[in-house]
Structures are given as structure tokens and as C-alpha cells.
Amino acid sequence: MVEVNPLLERFDHPPFSKIKTEHFKPAFEKSLKEAREEIDSIVANSESPSFKNTIEALEFSGNQLGRIASIFFNLNSAETNPEIQKLAQEISPLLSEFNNDLLLNKELFKKIKKVFDDRSNHDLTEEQIMLLEKIYKNFTRNGANLDKEKQARLREIDKLLSLTSLKFGENVLAETNNFQLYISDENELEGIPEAVKESAKEIAKDKGEEGYILTLDFPTYIPVMKFAKNRNLRKQMFLGFGSKAFKDNEFNNEENVLEIVKLRLERAQLLGFKSHANFVLEERMAKSIDNVEIFLDDILDKSLPVAKKEIEELKVFAMDTDGLDDFQKWDKAYYTEKLKQKTFDLDEETLKPYFELNQVINGMFEITSKLFNLSFKKVDTLDVYHKDVVTYKVYEEDKYLATLYADFHPRAGKRDGAWMTTYKDQSNYEGVEERPQVSIVCNFTKPTKDKPSLLTFNEVTTLFHEFGHALHAMNANTAYPSLSGASVYWDFVELPSQLMENWCYEEKALELFAKHYETNEILPIEYIDKIKKSSNFMEGLQTTRQVSFGKLDMAWHAVDKTEDITNVKAHEDKAFRSTELLPEVNNNCMSTAFGHIFQGGYSSGYYSYKWAEVLDADAFEYFKENGIFDEIVAKKYKENILQKGGTIEPMKLYKKFRGKEPDPKALLERAGLI
């Protein structure tokens, strides 16, 4: 009897428990074949090209292929293994080839161009015009107008880029997993929180060792850097983290960085753009390299003088406290935390018992209920890919709105960081409504046998951030899936996520979830005041750091030639020169592990975090003017931002919500920089 492939059966929610790694390759092959047949039938249609038989037919083609890909690539990020990684190296070129075959299909493009050129003769809605323009641009921006020889080279570049980016990510994950700092004497861990030590002890025990094993996972790395009194321990951890994929071993990413940058530039120039950044920014709110650089420099003008004062303040404090006269990068987080504790009498470890993970989740849901009239029902009947994953059905009043998957804790097969993805996008076409299936993935402190998962305040804001992205996807109300939810300009996509973080600082919101996990006592008002007052602590340094990452991104992607860039570290150092405040560390290199720009979608777009902060600061001002749970403002935000996705140009949407363009002054005031 032939085994049934669950990926090729009809399914609503992903059938994770039935899927085996060997199911993916045949599922991709069959769904690719079907997607090609769907494209062929659009091309073969003898009727005159119309919006319906060309644009809409293309929009809804390859549906099964898209769903299989979303399952596979999320597993490759959240629950990978050597077999899945090997398979990704085989599947990525197949998808790249299919994408090129689609975008370089001359007969198909002729039909699309005909509809595009005749668009004024079609009675199209604003959303339909956006879809038409998006598809037309997608073809022209991906080689539809190139000659055969250039198209062949474009195919080759795209294949190489997909493989090199995959390899980049695999190397970073391998380096993260390979780092283990064994500590036999507990005295060396002085200052480190008990929960972190407990976790390190359990890791050692799992590996058959006595003592403690420290890893580079964020729930271990960050507390060690903030609290470890042992300076040499901090240095070892810092060097381990900062040298990921920059060592002389098989996981070195220097060649991969240079190759990705070279290929991206060649691709952009093939398409008639001066640089990769020029290509990317054409489809962003910022529009040009000049606008991005002016934006970053304007913020840097305000933050750098403040950052210089702050670093001097830290040096003096370290000297006065411990006689430290050679302040280094591995000292910054430690003395920042100590000075913060002294200044505000606020200890991160004192706060953690008030932020038990499940309590925070419930409070976040309650805030969402007050704002957007949503409810969340935990279910245990849905298939999951790992026992840690929790699932919810989301309702708007009594109507099913979405499914939410949540995966919170680090493990060996999961990459660092936090992200939102979808297994199914929302659409509502000709009366057939498809509701989205959304996933948030984080790396929070694991519960131990003695304690539940207690979050740092930073982890609380991370959870709210990713949940903001999820709200964008879950509330979507568009006709077409490719315009749904977070399918918006990249420098607009962070508005819903960063806006949600604001509620973490508000007393009326905190009292809904900040309760001591043992006593149920609400977080005392003096702590709430301290959280608010300390939110701008060392903001000059924090802002300067974010700007430096944006500048590094542009240094790699705004160039119009790469022949002179032969040394990754030297190029990075040059990009950081205007923002560097402490001695450089020769063994460390950020670029070789900068997954946002070399594996994720942030190339020429890292500035968008700060760009979106301008939007979110201005938007939250509007909420605060009327009360943070104001129903009218929340309704305007939901209807004009969350539901509309990419159906309308972002600035138009923002002005519909806010009544005016965003004011950068709101961000600078919130940050205490003016």
C-alpha cells in the first residue's frame, strides 16, 4: 500500500504530526508541477486578457505550493535538523527556478502588461489597482524586460543567492549551538540570576556533566552580560557571541557575506539600478538612499552627543565602583545595569516574578480585547510541530477570526531571536472567506522544575512586539492574500509591532498582567514609575547603536561596486567609525552573523526599525490624548491600519488613521533626546 503524503491531501491546519521529512521533496515536486500547469492555463487562455482571467487567476495560483513552503521554511527556522537543512539546499533552487520561470514568462507578462496598460478602461477598485500594480512591478523588477542572456544570468544569481543565504543562516545556528562554556565552580557565576544558573546546571546534567554550561541563547547570554561579576566570564561570552561565523573554521561566513553583497549588486545593476539599495528603496516609504541617510544622520545628530556623555558616565561609574580603568565592550551591559539599579533602585530580577509568561500572555489578550474586541480560546486539538507550541482560536465577538500558534522557548533546532510568520493568509474573494493561521516564535527563559518561565521586562516587550505583527495578520480584511496583513512596505511593517510595546509601560495595562507569580500581588506603583522613568535610561547609547546597524546595512548595500571590498571586518569597521564609542574588538564581527540583512528580509531596510519608531511614537501620542484604551482611536487604528494590509499606500493609511503625517518630534521627545 502506497503511503499517503499528508502535504498533498486537503488540509485546513498543518498536519504536523503526520509529516515526515521525506514527505517534503515529493510534495514540493507535485505542487510545483500543478502551479506550473495553472500558469500555463492562464497563458493558453484565448480570451482577451482581463483583470479576472489574468491578474486574479495569477493571484490565486500556486496556493498549495505556498502552504507547503510556509510549513517547511518555518520548520527550518524553529525545529530544524541536518536532514531538513540538507533538504532546504535542494528545495531552495527548485523554488528559485520556478519563481524565475514565472517572472520571466514572456507570454504571461504580455497579458499582464496589456491589462496594466488598459487599466483605466477597467472598472477597478483601489485594492484591485494596488494588486495590478504590485504584480506588474514584480515582473518588471525581476527581469521581465531583460533580453534572454540577461534573464539567464538573473536565474543563476537568484539560485546562488538562495543557497548562499541558507548557508549563512546554517553557519550562524551551528556556531550558536557549538559554543558551550563549561564552569565547574559556582563562585565564578556570582551575580548571575538563580534561574539562569539553574538552567545552566540542567544543560550540563543533560550532557552528563557536573557543574554548569553557559550557551549563547539569549535567555542565558543577556543575563550573563548584565549581571556576571566575573569580568573574564563576560569577556569570554562576549567574544563567543561576537565572533559567530568569524572564526577560522568550516562555519566562517566572510566569503558568504562578500558573495551575497556581490550577487545582490549584480542583480540590481542587471535590472537598471545603481545599487541594491536603490532597487529595494524604490518600493519603500523612504524611496531613496539620500532620504535614509538624512533620516539616520538627523537621529544620530541628536543621539551621539548624548551617547558620548553616557559612555563617559559609565566609565566614571566603573572606575568609582571597581577601580576599572580600561572600560571595554563586555563591561557596557554590566555597568549599565548596575548604574540603572543605583539610579532608579530598580533590579531586573526584582521585576521578573511579576512577569510570569502565562500571566503576561493573558494580560496581553485582555488588552487586545479592550482595544479590538478580540477573545482567545486555548485549544489542544490542533497539530503542533513541538510539544512547546501552544495554540489558540481567536474570535471577534462570536466570529472566528484566526488561529494563533505560539512557540516560546529556545532549543537546539531553533534559531535565535523572535519572529512572526503565517501558515495561511487571509483573503475574502467573491464571498469565500479564508481566515489566517498565524505563528509567533520567541526564545524566552524556560521554566525549570522549581520555577515557571519568568520574563525580563525586555522579554515582555519582545512578546508584545511579535504579537503586534500577529494582530496585523489576524485582523486582516482584504480580498487578496498577497495584500493581506503584514504584506506592506517594509518600513511600514514594524508600526503595529512597535506600537504594541507602548502598553507595557502604562499603569492601566500593567495592572492587568504584572502580578507576582506566588502572591498574585500587582506590581507596586513605585516599580511602574521606575519602569517608565528608566525607559529612557542610556537612550543615547541605545539609539546610536540602532543607527549604527542601519548604517552598516547601507554600507553593504548602497555601494555601486564591490571590487574594493575584500575584507569584511575592515568594511564593517569603516561603517561603524562615526558611531564607535569603545575600543574595537579584532576577534569580533557583526556582519558574519547579521541574519536580519543576510538571511532575513532587511537588506537596505534595517533603518525601518527607527522609521517605524517615528510612526509608533506619533500613533501612541494619539492613543494617550484620548486614553490608552479609547474605543474610537482603537477602531480607527484597526480599520485603517490592521485590516487594510497593503491595499492602500502606507502614508495615505496613516493619515486616514491619524489625520496628519507622523511627527518625528514625538519619537525624540519620548526618547528624551530633545
ROZABA-423422 format. One line per 10 residues: number of its first residue (from 1); for each residue x, y negated, z negated of C-alpha. Coordinates in nm, 2 decimals, padded with zeros to 4 digits. Example, Ala and Ser with C-alpha at 12.3 -4.5 7.8 and 13.67 -1.06 7.14 Angstrom:
2
1	01.23:00.45:-00.78 | 01.37:00.11:-00.71;
//
This chain:
674
1	00.00:00.00:00.00 | 00.14:-00.34:00.10 | 00.19:-00.58:-00.19 | -00.04:-00.88:-00.18 | 00.16:-01.21:-00.17 | -00.03:-01.44:-00.42 | 00.11:-01.75:-00.25 | -00.07:-01.65:00.07 | -00.40:-01.58:-00.10 | -00.65:-01.86:-00.16;
11	-00.59:-02.01:-00.50 | -00.70:-02.32:-00.68 | -00.45:-02.35:-00.96 | -00.10:-02.20:-00.90 | -00.09:-01.82:-00.99 | 00.24:-01.85:-01.17 | 00.23:-01.51:-01.35 | 00.18:-01.32:-01.02 | 00.45:-01.50:-00.83 | 00.78:-01.32:-00.79;
21	01.09:-01.49:-00.64 | 01.08:-01.26:-00.34 | 00.73:-01.39:-00.25 | 00.85:-01.73:-00.16 | 01.05:-01.67:00.16 | 00.77:-01.48:00.34 | 00.51:-01.73:00.21 | 00.72:-02.02:00.35 | 00.77:-01.85:00.68 | 00.40:-01.77:00.73;
31	00.28:-02.12:00.61 | 00.54:-02.29:00.84 | 00.41:-02.08:01.13 | 00.05:-02.19:01.05 | 00.15:-02.55:01.01 | 00.32:-02.54:01.35 | 00.01:-02.39:01.51 | -00.20:-02.68:01.35 | 00.03:-02.93:01.51 | 00.02:-02.75:01.84;
41	-00.36:-02.76:01.84 | -00.35:-03.14:01.79 | -00.11:-03.18:02.08 | -00.32:-02.94:02.30 | -00.65:-03.12:02.24 | -00.76:-03.25:02.58 | -00.99:-03.52:02.43 | -00.86:-03.88:02.43 | -00.65:-03.94:02.11 | -00.86:-04.08:01.83;
51	-00.82:-04.16:01.46 | -01.01:-03.84:01.38 | -00.86:-03.59:01.62 | -00.50:-03.71:01.58 | -00.44:-03.91:01.26 | -00.68:-03.73:01.02 | -00.60:-03.39:01.18 | -00.23:-03.45:01.11 | -00.30:-03.58:00.76 | -00.48:-03.25:00.66;
61	-00.24:-03.02:00.84 | 00.02:-02.80:00.65 | -00.19:-02.81:00.33 | -00.08:-02.46:00.22 | 00.28:-02.53:00.31 | 00.27:-02.84:00.09 | 00.13:-02.65:-00.21 | 00.38:-02.37:-00.18 | 00.66:-02.62:-00.16 | 00.54:-02.81:-00.47;
71	00.54:-02.49:-00.67 | 00.88:-02.38:-00.55 | 01.06:-02.70:-00.60 | 00.92:-02.77:-00.94 | 01.03:-02.42:-01.05 | 01.38:-02.51:-00.91 | 01.38:-02.81:-01.14 | 01.20:-02.68:-01.45 | 01.26:-02.30:-01.46 | 01.54:-02.21:-01.21;
81	01.78:-01.92:-01.19 | 02.06:-01.82:-00.95 | 01.81:-01.64:-00.72 | 01.58:-01.95:-00.69 | 01.88:-02.17:-00.63 | 02.01:-01.94:-00.36 | 01.66:-01.94:-00.20 | 01.65:-02.32:-00.21 | 01.96:-02.32:00.00 | 01.78:-02.10:00.26;
91	01.44:-02.27:00.24 | 01.55:-02.64:00.25 | 01.70:-02.62:00.60 | 01.37:-02.45:00.73 | 01.16:-02.73:00.59 | 01.41:-02.99:00.72 | 01.38:-02.83:01.07 | 01.00:-02.82:01.05 | 01.00:-03.19:00.94 | 01.22:-03.29:01.23;
101	01.02:-03.08:01.48 | 00.71:-03.27:01.37 | 00.86:-03.62:01.36 | 01.05:-03.57:01.69 | 00.75:-03.42:01.88 | 00.72:-03.65:02.18 | 00.37:-03.54:02.29 | 00.24:-03.58:01.93 | 00.40:-03.92:01.90 | 00.24:-04.03:02.23;
111	-00.10:-03.96:02.08 | -00.02:-04.14:01.76 | 00.12:-04.44:01.95 | -00.20:-04.45:02.16 | -00.42:-04.46:01.85 | -00.19:-04.72:01.69 | -00.18:-04.95:02.00 | -00.56:-04.93:02.03 | -00.62:-04.97:01.65 | -00.82:-05.30:01.69;
121	-01.07:-05.11:01.91 | -01.13:-04.85:01.64 | -01.37:-04.94:01.35 | -01.12:-04.86:01.07 | -01.14:-04.92:00.70 | -00.85:-05.08:00.51 | -00.74:-04.74:00.39 | -00.76:-04.59:00.74 | -00.54:-04.87:00.87 | -00.29:-04.80:00.59;
131	-00.28:-04.43:00.68 | -00.24:-04.50:01.05 | 00.05:-04.75:00.99 | 00.21:-04.51:00.74 | 00.21:-04.22:00.99 | 00.32:-04.44:01.28 | 00.61:-04.58:01.08 | 00.70:-04.24:00.95 | 00.76:-04.13:01.31 | 00.94:-04.44:01.43;
141	01.16:-04.45:01.11 | 01.25:-04.09:01.16 | 01.37:-04.08:01.52 | 01.06:-04.06:01.74 | 01.20:-04.33:01.98 | 01.55:-04.18:02.00 | 01.69:-04.00:02.30 | 01.74:-03.62:02.29 | 02.11:-03.64:02.20 | 02.05:-03.87:01.90;
151	01.75:-03.67:01.79 | 01.97:-03.35:01.79 | 02.22:-03.53:01.56 | 01.94:-03.66:01.34 | 01.82:-03.30:01.29 | 02.17:-03.20:01.20 | 02.21:-03.48:00.95 | 01.88:-03.41:00.78 | 01.97:-03.04:00.74 | 02.31:-03.13:00.59;
161	02.16:-03.39:00.36 | 01.90:-03.15:00.21 | 02.17:-02.88:00.15 | 02.42:-03.13:00.00 | 02.17:-03.29:-00.23 | 02.06:-02.95:-00.35 | 02.43:-02.85:-00.42 | 02.48:-03.18:-00.60 | 02.19:-03.10:-00.84 | 02.30:-02.74:-00.89;
171	02.65:-02.86:-00.99 | 02.52:-03.11:-01.25 | 02.30:-02.84:-01.40 | 02.59:-02.59:-01.41 | 02.82:-02.84:-01.58 | 02.55:-02.93:-01.83 | 02.49:-02.56:-01.91 | 02.87:-02.47:-01.92 | 02.95:-02.73:-02.18 | 02.95:-02.59:-02.54;
181	03.13:-02.75:-02.82 | 03.18:-02.49:-03.10 | 03.20:-02.63:-03.45 | 03.28:-02.39:-03.74 | 03.30:-02.64:-04.03 | 02.97:-02.82:-04.11 | 03.16:-03.11:-04.26 | 03.26:-03.21:-03.90 | 02.89:-03.27:-03.84 | 02.85:-03.54:-04.11;
191	02.57:-03.79:-04.03 | 02.41:-03.57:-03.76 | 02.03:-03.52:-03.84 | 01.94:-03.19:-04.00 | 01.71:-03.09:-03.72 | 01.99:-03.12:-03.47 | 02.23:-02.92:-03.69 | 01.96:-02.65:-03.73 | 01.91:-02.63:-03.35 | 02.29:-02.61:-03.30;
201	02.30:-02.33:-03.56 | 02.03:-02.14:-03.38 | 02.21:-02.18:-03.04 | 02.52:-02.03:-03.20 | 02.33:-01.75:-03.36 | 02.16:-01.67:-03.02 | 02.51:-01.63:-02.88 | 02.63:-01.41:-03.16 | 02.85:-01.68:-03.32 | 02.88:-01.82:-03.67;
211	02.88:-02.20:-03.71 | 02.73:-02.45:-03.46 | 02.72:-02.50:-03.08 | 02.66:-02.85:-02.95 | 02.53:-02.89:-02.59 | 02.48:-03.18:-02.35 | 02.10:-03.15:-02.36 | 01.96:-03.50:-02.45 | 01.79:-03.39:-02.78 | 02.14:-03.29:-02.90;
221	02.37:-03.53:-02.71 | 02.19:-03.86:-02.81 | 02.17:-03.80:-03.19 | 02.53:-03.69:-03.20 | 02.64:-04.01:-03.02 | 02.42:-04.22:-03.25 | 02.49:-04.05:-03.59 | 02.81:-03.84:-03.59 | 03.05:-04.00:-03.83 | 03.33:-03.78:-03.68;
231	03.47:-04.01:-03.41 | 03.67:-03.74:-03.24 | 03.35:-03.53:-03.21 | 03.17:-03.83:-03.05 | 03.46:-03.87:-02.81 | 03.45:-03.50:-02.71 | 03.08:-03.52:-02.64 | 03.11:-03.85:-02.45 | 03.39:-03.71:-02.23 | 03.19:-03.39:-02.17;
241	02.88:-03.58:-02.07 | 03.06:-03.85:-01.86 | 03.28:-03.60:-01.67 | 03.00:-03.38:-01.55 | 03.08:-03.27:-01.19 | 03.40:-03.48:-01.20 | 03.64:-03.21:-01.31 | 03.89:-03.01:-01.10 | 03.66:-02.70:-01.07 | 03.41:-02.55:-00.84;
251	03.13:-02.78:-00.96 | 03.30:-03.11:-00.86 | 03.06:-03.34:-00.68 | 03.31:-03.60:-00.54 | 03.30:-03.46:-00.19 | 02.92:-03.42:-00.21 | 02.88:-03.79:-00.31 | 03.10:-03.91:-00.02 | 02.92:-03.67:00.22 | 02.57:-03.78:00.12;
261	02.67:-04.15:00.15 | 02.83:-04.10:00.49 | 02.53:-03.90:00.62 | 02.28:-04.15:00.50 | 02.46:-04.44:00.66 | 02.50:-04.25:00.99 | 02.13:-04.16:00.98 | 02.03:-04.53:00.92 | 02.25:-04.66:01.20 | 02.12:-04.40:01.44;
271	01.77:-04.55:01.37 | 01.90:-04.90:01.43 | 01.95:-05.02:01.07 | 02.27:-05.17:00.95 | 02.28:-04.96:00.63 | 02.09:-04.70:00.44 | 01.97:-04.98:00.20 | 01.83:-05.18:00.50 | 01.64:-04.87:00.61 | 01.50:-04.80:00.27;
281	01.41:-05.15:00.17 | 01.20:-05.21:00.48 | 00.93:-05.01:00.31 | 00.96:-05.17:-00.04 | 00.82:-05.47:-00.21 | 01.17:-05.62:-00.23 | 01.21:-05.60:00.15 | 01.58:-05.68:00.18 | 01.93:-05.63:00.03 | 01.96:-06.00:-00.04;
291	01.63:-06.00:-00.24 | 01.75:-05.71:-00.45 | 02.09:-05.86:-00.51 | 01.94:-06.20:-00.60 | 01.70:-06.03:-00.84 | 01.97:-05.83:-01.01 | 02.21:-06.12:-01.03 | 01.94:-06.35:-01.18 | 01.87:-06.10:-01.46 | 02.25:-06.05:-01.51;
301	02.30:-06.43:-01.54 | 02.06:-06.41:-01.84 | 02.18:-06.08:-01.99 | 02.56:-06.08:-01.95 | 02.64:-06.38:-02.18 | 02.41:-06.22:-02.45 | 02.57:-05.88:-02.39 | 02.92:-06.02:-02.44 | 02.82:-06.17:-02.77 | 02.66:-05.84:-02.88;
311	02.96:-05.63:-02.80 | 03.18:-05.87:-03.00 | 02.93:-05.85:-03.29 | 02.96:-05.46:-03.27 | 03.34:-05.48:-03.27 | 03.35:-05.71:-03.57 | 03.10:-05.48:-03.75 | 03.30:-05.17:-03.67 | 03.62:-05.34:-03.80 | 03.45:-05.46:-04.12;
321	03.28:-05.12:-04.18 | 03.55:-04.87:-04.09 | 03.86:-05.08:-04.00 | 03.82:-04.98:-03.63 | 04.04:-05.19:-03.42 | 04.02:-05.01:-03.08 | 03.65:-05.00:-03.01 | 03.57:-04.76:-02.72 | 03.26:-04.64:-02.53 | 03.20:-04.35:-02.76;
331	03.17:-04.59:-03.05 | 02.89:-04.81:-02.90 | 02.58:-04.60:-02.98 | 02.71:-04.51:-03.33 | 02.78:-04.87:-03.44 | 02.47:-05.00:-03.26 | 02.26:-04.76:-03.47 | 02.44:-04.84:-03.79 | 02.41:-05.22:-03.73 | 02.04:-05.17:-03.64;
341	01.98:-04.98:-03.97 | 02.16:-05.26:-04.16 | 01.98:-05.54:-03.98 | 01.63:-05.40:-03.99 | 01.67:-05.14:-04.26 | 01.53:-04.90:-04.00 | 01.66:-04.55:-03.97 | 01.56:-04.34:-03.67 | 01.55:-04.03:-03.90 | 01.31:-04.20:-04.13;
351	01.07:-04.26:-03.84 | 01.08:-03.91:-03.69 | 00.85:-03.74:-03.95 | 00.58:-03.98:-03.83 | 00.61:-03.87:-03.47 | 00.53:-03.50:-03.46 | 00.48:-03.41:-03.10 | 00.12:-03.28:-03.11 | 00.01:-03.57:-03.32 | 00.17:-03.81:-03.07;
361	00.00:-03.63:-02.78 | -00.34:-03.65:-02.95 | -00.29:-04.02:-03.02 | -00.18:-04.08:-02.66 | -00.50:-03.91:-02.54 | -00.71:-04.12:-02.78 | -00.55:-04.44:-02.65 | -00.63:-04.33:-02.30 | -00.99:-04.25:-02.40 | -01.03:-04.60:-02.54;
371	-00.88:-04.76:-02.23 | -01.01:-04.55:-01.94 | -01.29:-04.33:-02.09 | -01.10:-04.01:-02.04 | -01.10:-03.69:-02.25 | -00.86:-03.40:-02.26 | -00.95:-03.04:-02.34 | -00.67:-02.80:-02.41 | -00.72:-02.47:-02.22 | -00.53:-02.14:-02.24;
381	-00.69:-01.97:-01.94 | -00.46:-02.12:-01.67 | -00.15:-01.95:-01.55 | 00.18:-02.11:-01.65 | 00.55:-02.06:-01.54 | 00.69:-02.06:-01.90 | 00.54:-02.00:-02.24 | 00.63:-02.35:-02.35 | 00.39:-02.50:-02.09 | 00.06:-02.64:-02.23;
391	-00.25:-02.70:-02.00 | -00.54:-02.94:-02.03 | -00.86:-03.01:-01.83 | -00.92:-03.39:-01.80 | -01.27:-03.53:-01.79 | -01.41:-03.88:-01.71 | -01.72:-03.87:-01.93 | -01.86:-03.53:-01.82 | -01.70:-03.52:-01.48 | -01.39:-03.30:-01.43;
401	-01.11:-03.54:-01.32 | -00.78:-03.34:-01.32 | -00.57:-03.06:-01.46 | -00.26:-03.16:-01.67 | 00.04:-02.93:-01.72 | 00.29:-03.03:-01.99 | 00.64:-02.88:-02.04 | 00.82:-03.05:-02.33 | 01.14:-02.86:-02.44 | 01.49:-02.80:-02.29;
411	01.61:-02.46:-02.18 | 01.89:-02.33:-01.96 | 01.69:-02.32:-01.64 | 01.56:-02.68:-01.67 | 01.74:-02.99:-01.55 | 01.79:-03.29:-01.79 | 01.55:-03.59:-01.80 | 01.18:-03.63:-01.76 | 00.95:-03.64:-01.46 | 00.60:-03.62:-01.32;
421	00.50:-03.40:-01.03 | 00.18:-03.27:-00.87 | 00.08:-02.92:-00.77 | -00.22:-03.06:-00.58 | -00.30:-03.42:-00.47 | -00.64:-03.59:-00.50 | -00.85:-03.66:-00.19 | -01.21:-03.73:-00.11 | -01.27:-03.67:00.26 | -01.62:-03.65:00.42;
431	-01.78:-03.56:00.08 | -01.53:-03.29:00.00 | -01.36:-03.39:-00.33 | -01.03:-03.24:-00.43 | -00.91:-03.33:-00.78 | -00.54:-03.34:-00.87 | -00.32:-03.10:-01.06 | -00.05:-03.29:-01.24 | 00.26:-03.19:-01.44 | 00.48:-03.38:-01.68;
441	00.82:-03.23:-01.77 | 01.03:-03.36:-02.06 | 01.33:-03.24:-02.27 | 01.22:-03.31:-02.64 | 01.36:-03.18:-02.96 | 01.25:-02.82:-03.00 | 01.06:-02.71:-03.31 | 01.27:-02.49:-03.55 | 01.14:-02.22:-03.79 | 01.12:-02.48:-04.06;
451	01.01:-02.80:-03.88 | 00.78:-02.89:-03.59 | 00.90:-03.09:-03.29 | 00.97:-03.44:-03.44 | 01.03:-03.71:-03.18 | 01.26:-04.00:-03.19 | 01.09:-04.33:-03.11 | 01.28:-04.32:-02.77 | 01.12:-03.98:-02.70 | 00.78:-04.12:-02.79;
461	00.82:-04.40:-02.52 | 00.95:-04.14:-02.27 | 00.64:-03.93:-02.32 | 00.41:-04.24:-02.27 | 00.62:-04.33:-01.96 | 00.57:-03.99:-01.79 | 00.21:-03.99:-01.90 | 00.16:-04.33:-01.73 | 00.28:-04.17:-01.40 | 00.03:-03.88:-01.47;
471	-00.25:-04.13:-01.52 | -00.17:-04.28:-01.18 | -00.21:-03.93:-01.02 | -00.51:-03.82:-01.23 | -00.72:-04.13:-01.18 | -00.66:-04.14:-00.80 | -00.97:-04.21:-00.59 | -00.87:-04.22:-00.23 | -00.99:-04.04:00.09 | -00.64:-03.92:00.20;
481	-00.39:-03.72:-00.01 | -00.08:-03.89:00.12 | -00.21:-04.23:-00.01 | -00.32:-04.09:-00.34 | -00.19:-04.15:-00.69 | 00.18:-04.24:-00.71 | 00.22:-04.24:-00.32 | 00.30:-04.61:-00.33 | 00.60:-04.82:-00.26 | 00.89:-04.70:-00.47;
491	00.94:-05.04:-00.65 | 00.57:-05.03:-00.75 | 00.56:-04.67:-00.87 | 00.71:-04.75:-01.21 | 00.44:-05.00:-01.31 | 00.19:-04.75:-01.45 | 00.46:-04.56:-01.63 | 00.63:-04.86:-01.79 | 00.31:-05.03:-01.87 | 00.20:-04.73:-02.09;
501	00.52:-04.77:-02.30 | 00.39:-05.10:-02.44 | 00.12:-04.94:-02.65 | 00.40:-04.76:-02.85 | 00.49:-05.10:-03.01 | 00.13:-05.20:-03.11 | 00.00:-05.16:-03.46 | -00.36:-05.07:-03.35 | -00.22:-04.80:-03.12 | 00.05:-04.66:-03.36;
511	-00.20:-04.61:-03.64 | -00.38:-04.36:-03.41 | -00.09:-04.12:-03.40 | 00.21:-04.23:-03.61 | 00.12:-04.01:-03.92 | 00.36:-03.82:-04.14 | 00.35:-03.46:-04.04 | 00.35:-03.34:-04.40 | 00.14:-03.61:-04.59 | -00.07:-03.75:-04.30;
521	00.03:-04.10:-04.42 | 00.00:-04.36:-04.15 | 00.33:-04.52:-04.05 | 00.37:-04.81:-04.31 | 00.31:-05.16:-04.17 | 00.67:-05.27:-04.26 | 00.81:-04.99:-04.03 | 00.58:-05.11:-03.75 | 00.70:-05.47:-03.79 | 01.06:-05.34:-03.79;
531	01.00:-05.14:-03.47 | 00.86:-05.45:-03.30 | 01.14:-05.67:-03.43 | 01.41:-05.42:-03.34 | 01.27:-05.35:-02.99 | 01.50:-05.63:-02.85 | 01.80:-05.52:-03.05 | 02.11:-05.53:-02.83 | 01.88:-05.61:-02.54 | 02.16:-05.80:-02.36;
541	02.37:-05.48:-02.35 | 02.07:-05.26:-02.25 | 01.97:-05.49:-01.97 | 02.32:-05.53:-01.84 | 02.36:-05.16:-01.84 | 02.04:-05.11:-01.63 | 02.15:-05.38:-01.39 | 02.49:-05.21:-01.36 | 02.32:-04.89:-01.24 | 02.12:-05.08:-00.98;
551	02.45:-05.25:-00.86 | 02.62:-04.91:-00.84 | 02.33:-04.77:-00.63 | 02.36:-05.07:-00.39 | 02.74:-05.04:-00.38 | 02.69:-04.69:-00.24 | 02.40:-04.77:00.00 | 02.43:-05.13:00.11 | 02.76:-05.06:00.29 | 02.77:-05.07:00.67;
561	03.08:-04.85:00.69 | 03.22:-04.57:00.48 | 03.57:-04.50:00.62 | 03.73:-04.72:00.35 | 03.55:-04.53:00.07 | 03.77:-04.24:-00.01 | 03.78:-04.24:-00.38 | 03.45:-04.20:-00.57 | 03.59:-04.33:-00.90 | 03.76:-04.63:-00.75;
571	03.45:-04.73:-00.57 | 03.24:-04.69:-00.88 | 03.49:-04.90:-01.09 | 03.47:-05.18:-00.84 | 03.08:-05.18:-00.86 | 03.09:-05.19:-01.24 | 03.36:-05.46:-01.26 | 03.12:-05.75:-01.32 | 02.93:-05.57:-01.59 | 03.20:-05.38:-01.77;
581	03.25:-05.48:-02.13 | 03.46:-05.19:-02.27 | 03.78:-05.02:-02.16 | 03.72:-04.78:-01.86 | 03.75:-04.41:-01.92 | 03.95:-04.25:-01.65 | 03.81:-03.90:-01.70 | 03.45:-04.01:-01.66 | 03.25:-04.09:-01.35 | 02.88:-04.17:-01.34;
591	02.83:-04.12:-00.97 | 02.91:-03.75:-00.97 | 02.61:-03.68:-01.19 | 02.38:-03.98:-01.09 | 02.09:-03.75:-00.99 | 01.85:-04.04:-00.95 | 02.02:-04.16:-00.64 | 02.20:-03.85:-00.51 | 01.93:-03.58:-00.57 | 01.61:-03.78:-00.66;
601	01.44:-04.04:-00.45 | 01.60:-04.35:-00.60 | 01.87:-04.42:-00.34 | 01.86:-04.80:-00.28 | 01.58:-04.81:-00.53 | 01.73:-04.79:-00.88 | 01.67:-05.17:-00.91 | 01.30:-05.08:-00.91 | 01.31:-05.00:-01.29 | 01.38:-05.36:-01.36;
611	01.15:-05.48:-01.08 | 00.86:-05.28:-01.24 | 00.95:-05.42:-01.58 | 00.86:-05.76:-01.45 | 00.53:-05.62:-01.34 | 00.46:-05.43:-01.66 | 00.56:-05.73:-01.89 | 00.33:-05.96:-01.69 | 00.04:-05.70:-01.68 | 00.07:-05.63:-02.06;
621	00.05:-06.00:-02.13 | -00.29:-05.98:-01.97 | -00.40:-05.70:-02.20 | -00.27:-05.88:-02.50 | -00.45:-06.20:-02.41 | -00.78:-06.01:-02.44 | -00.69:-05.74:-02.69 | -00.49:-05.42:-02.61 | -00.80:-05.21:-02.57 | -01.00:-05.46:-02.38;
631	-01.25:-05.28:-02.16 | -01.27:-05.54:-01.89 | -00.90:-05.56:-01.83 | -00.86:-05.18:-01.86 | -01.14:-05.14:-01.60 | -00.98:-05.39:-01.36 | -00.64:-05.21:-01.40 | -00.80:-04.87:-01.35 | -01.00:-04.98:-01.04 | -00.73:-05.19:-00.88;
641	-00.41:-05.00:-00.97 | -00.46:-04.65:-01.09 | -00.74:-04.55:-00.85 | -00.62:-04.72:-00.53 | -00.28:-04.54:-00.49 | -00.11:-04.66:-00.16 | -00.43:-04.76:00.02 | -00.36:-05.14:-00.01 | -00.03:-05.33:-00.01 | 00.10:-05.34:-00.37;
651	00.12:-05.72:-00.42 | -00.25:-05.75:-00.30 | -00.35:-05.48:-00.55 | -00.16:-05.66:-00.83 | -00.32:-05.99:-00.75 | -00.66:-05.83:-00.75 | -00.59:-05.70:-01.10 | -00.41:-05.99:-01.25 | -00.54:-06.28:-01.04 | -00.19:-06.40:-00.96;
661	00.16:-06.28:-00.87 | 00.37:-06.15:-01.16 | 00.58:-06.39:-01.35 | 00.95:-06.28:-01.43 | 00.94:-06.51:-01.73 | 00.72:-06.26:-01.91 | 01.00:-05.99:-01.90 | 01.28:-06.23:-02.00 | 01.07:-06.36:-02.30 | 00.98:-06.00:-02.40;
671	01.34:-05.91:-02.39 | 01.44:-06.21:-02.59 | 01.68:-06.33:-02.32 | 01.51:-06.67:-02.29;
//
